[in-house]
Amino acid sequence: MVGRSGAVAVSPSGARDALRPGDVQMSLVDVSKDYIRARITAGEFPPGFRLKERELSAELGISRIPIREAVRDLSTEGFVTLLPRRGAVVSELVPEDLDDIFEVRMALEVTECGLAAQRASGEEISRMLGHVSAANDAVARGDRDAVNAANGDFHDVLVEMGHNPVLAQVLEPLRNRIQWLLRQNRDVGAICREHEEIAEAIADRDVERARRLAAVHVETSRRVATEVLFGQQEESSA
């Protein structure tokens, strides 16, 4: 399966061998979805690129049915656009889309961090701090993939810590786009410092500080993502 770094950790045939017959179809959808998403986020499938079921099926060595389901799922995440007579293409991201994503992210993540400060168990707080420590260690080693993985784990555990299944369900379609946007920030040390401050506020059960720091973190991410993704375009059109 494709991990956060984009490497295929489990081959489709390996996944098929490891699962019961009734589980295979759903698992292959997940494998396909992770594979396509990873190639989009790595820039290998650029905006406007047409996703051809036959080619993807050949690359993964599976039938076209799970590919088709994966593409539909990715359209709900915003990575893929389904067009009449053209099929599926990689979505174009424009500044207005980014603003929309971060408006929603601001509302949800500020709430999420406030709830985490109120409701997290001691075990969940320990896991959160462990992810922060792992990210800092990876920064010191210069291991960008490990930093991204640890930061992704940090955001995942925050969702658990809020103990609100509706909030978790609302966040799920945005999860992968948020992870991709996090990876646009070249200053991974700055991200880790902000995560550490949020984690300390949550561990201290300081709800208002956790919410305030979450808002700062989202706004910083929005500014950096806008500069990285559209800064050159804006300068050239000025």
N, C-alpha and C positions, 0 to 999 in steps of 0.2 A: 504494500500500500504506500501511497505517496505521503511522506511526512512534511513537516513545516519547511524543511530545507529544500523540498522538491525532489529528493531522491526516492526511488521506488524501493521500499523496504520489503514488500511481499509481492511476488509476481501473481498475476491473475490465476495461473494454474496452481500455484502454491496455495492461494486462498481457497480455490475450489477443492483441493485435496484435504484441506484442514477442516472443512465444514460439513455439517450434515446436509443431505440433499435439499431439504426444505429451506436452508439458510443461504444457499449459493446465490440465488438471483439477487437478493438484497445486497449481499456482500459485494458482488461484482458491480452493482450500481455505485456503491461507495468507492470501490477501487477506481472506477472510471471517472467519477466526479473529482476525486482527489488528484488524479493524473491530469485531467484537463485544467482544473483550477491552478495546479502548480505551474503548468506551462504558460497559462495566462499571466500569472503574477510574476513569473520569471521574464516575461516579455517575449517568449518564444512564439506565442500566439498573440500578435498585436491587435489593437482595436480595428474592427472591420474584417478581421480574418474569418473566413468561412470554415466552420467546423463540419467536416464531412464524415458521416457515420462510417462509411466503408473504410476510409483510411484509418480512423481511430480504432475501428474493430481489428484491422490488420496489425496495428502497432501493439495493441494490448492482447491480441490472440483470443478474443472473446467474440460472442455474437453481437449484432447491432442493437438488440433489444435493451440491454443494460446501458449502452451508450446513449440511446434515445432518452431513457429515463433520467440519466445523469445530466444531460443537456437541459432537460426541462427543470430539474432541480436548480441548476446553476442560473437559469433565467430568473428564478425567484430570489436568488441571492444578488442579482444585478450584474453578474459577470458575463452573461450571455443575453443577446436579444434575438427573439424569434421573429423572422420577417416573412411575410407572404411571398411565395414563389422563390425566395432566396434561401430559406431554411434558417439555420442558426449561425449567427456571427458573434464575434467577441464585441462586447459593448464598448461604445465610446464613452469616456468620462469627461464631462465638461465642468467648469467651475461651479455652475449652479447645482449639479449633482453632488459635488463635494460639500457645498453649503447645506444641502438637504440632509446628507448623511450625518454631518457633524451637529446639526440642530437636534436630530433624534438621539445621537450618541450623547450629547450634553445632558438631555433630559433623563435618559436611562442610566447612564453611568454615575451621575451625581446621586440619583436615588439608590442605585446599587451599592455604592460605597457607604452611604448613610445607613442603609439596612444592615450591611456587613458589620459596621461598628456596633450596632445594637444586638445582632442576633448570632454572630459567628461563635462556633464552639472553640474551645481551647485547641482541639486537634486541627481544626481548619485554620486557625491563626498560625499554628506551628507550620503547617504546609505552606501557607502564604509567605511566611518569613523565609522558609526554605527556598522557595522559588526566587525571592529577591536576592538571597545569598548566592544562589546558583548563577543568576544573571550577572551579579557583580564579579564573581569569579571568572565568568566567561569573558567579560569586558577586559579584565586584567590579562587574560590569555590571548586576547585578540581574536576570539572565536565568535564571529558574527552569527553563524548558524545556531550555536548554542545559546547566544544571547536572545535571539528571536524565539527559540523554543521555550526558554525559561520565562520570557515576558508573556508569551502566549499562555503558558501555564498559570502565570499570575492572574491574568484576566479571566481565565476559566474558573479558577478557584473563587474569585470575587463573586461570580454568579452564584456558585453554590452557597457562599456565606450569607447571601441575602435571604435564603430560605423562602423565596417567593417564586413558585413554579410558573406563574403567569409572566412575571418579568423575565425569567429564563427563556420561556417560549418566545417572547417578543424579541429578545436579543439574538436568538439562534440564527435567523436569516442574515443578520448583520455581522455575525461573528467573524466569518472569513474575510469579509471586506475590511473590517476593522484591523484584523491581523495584517492584511496586506498594506493598509495605510500606515500601520506602525513601522513596517519595514522600510517605508520611504524616508524615515528620519535617519540621516547619516550619523547623527550624534547619539549613538546608543547609550553613552555614559549619561547624558542628560535625561533620557527616558528612564534609566535605572534609578537615578537620583529621585525623580518624581515618584516612581513606584515605591521607593523606600520611604519617602515622606508619607505617602498615602497609607502604606502598611503600618507605619508607626502610629498614625492617628487611629487606625482601626484597632490595633492592638491595645491602645490606651482607652478604647471605647469613647473616643471624642467624636461624636456624630457630626457636629458642625464643622470641625476642622477637616474631617474626612471628606465631607461634601465640598468644602471650599477648595481643597487641594485637588479633588477630582475635576472640578470645573476648570482650574488652572491647567491641569494636564490635558484635558480635551481641547482647550483653546490653543495651547502650544502645539498639539498635534495637528490641529486644523491649519494653523499658520505655516508650519513646516511643510505639510503635505501640499498646500497651495503653492508655496515657493518652489518646491521640487518638481511638481507635476506641471505647473503652468507659468512659473516665473520666466523662463526663457521665451515662451510664447508671448507673454505680456510685454517683455522688453522689446522683442522684435517688432511688435505692432505699435509701439509707442512712437 
